[in-house]
Amino acid sequence: MTGRGFFTASQHKGRFETADGGTLFLDEVGDLATPAQAKLLRVLEEQEFERVGGMRSVQVDVRVIAATNRDLADMVRDGAFRVDLYYRLNVFPIPLPPLRERRSDIPLLVRFFADRFARKMGKTIPGIDPRSLQRLTEYAWPGNVRELQNVVERAVILARGGLLDVEVALQRRFDEPLQEAHDPLRQNASGTLEAMERTYIRQILEDRDWIIEGPRGAAALLGLKPSTLRSRMRKLHIGRQSSLPGGAPRDGLAQRQQGF
């Protein structure tokens, strides 16, 4: 029991042990599988765990901050999230309004993302074009901060010096009225919930060039697992536009599978 593999595993420090005496941030906790929920609950309740391959319990003192874009209460009712873990995490909830309800944050976020991506790409961004900043502030942002981050990153990639201009990065996205673009609640006020969901998912897919997986894929922006998004696309008959022989347009998941 003293082989290399066992020794390495027993000495490996996980997130909780590394954060001992400090704070651990758990993002998208609503995506945890049921077995992982049980393990997390035990650590929170008993403040101890066993390392992978370890022979003894390790005690930790960690402040945990958890975040999710899902409604955990609904998930509890649906049986998708443990009720005991829900109440253990929901000690001091801090609801975060959508970005469109805190527009004063947008200029600060734009500057933050612009600086981050400029450093990453070795570019200099002296400032943000005032007209671009105004348009970003007026936009509804159904995809919240992740959508804003995507737009700024694209603008930095296309930047050729001078003030950052988002017009090219946004392309046709702001050709529509700003408050209605990408806002299915406004576009389909008289439609069904299914039509609203179909519109919203299609718009996000188009923004992501129909890439589903990965950190910049549509699934990540929507807060869904890739398999769940594909299932919703099949149910809602969402597919990339393609042409059949004879010129008849059709939507079909089997037509173009890039990024699926």
Buried (B, 14 or more C-beta within 10 A) or exposed (E): EEEEEEEEEBEEEEEBBEBBEEEBEBEEBBBBEEEEBEEBBBBBEEBEBEBEBBEEEBEBEBEBEBEBBBEBEEBBEEEBBBEEBBEBBEEEEEEEEEBBEEEEBBBEBBBEBBEBBBEEEEBEBEEBBEEBBEBBBBBBBBBBBBBBBBBBBBBBEEBEEEBBBBEEBBEEBBEEEBEEBBBBEBBBEEEEEEBBBBBBBBBBBBBBEBBBBEEBBBBBBBBBBBEEBBEBBEEBEBBBEEEEEEEEEEEEBEEEEEBB
